[in-house]
């Protein structure tokens, strides 16, 4: 049982380290490249930005 707790704690610690502790979001909705695909094309369907 102690070994299981050790492994769970280790996995949890590694997950926290991998995530960096803070969310990665764009600085603002108007930042360059926001709302585009990884190829730079405008997003389509449910992923497109709402019209202003």
Secondary structure, 3 states (H helix, E strand, C coil): CHHHHHHHHHHHHHHHHHHCCCCCCCCCCCCCCCCECCCCCECCHHHCCCCC
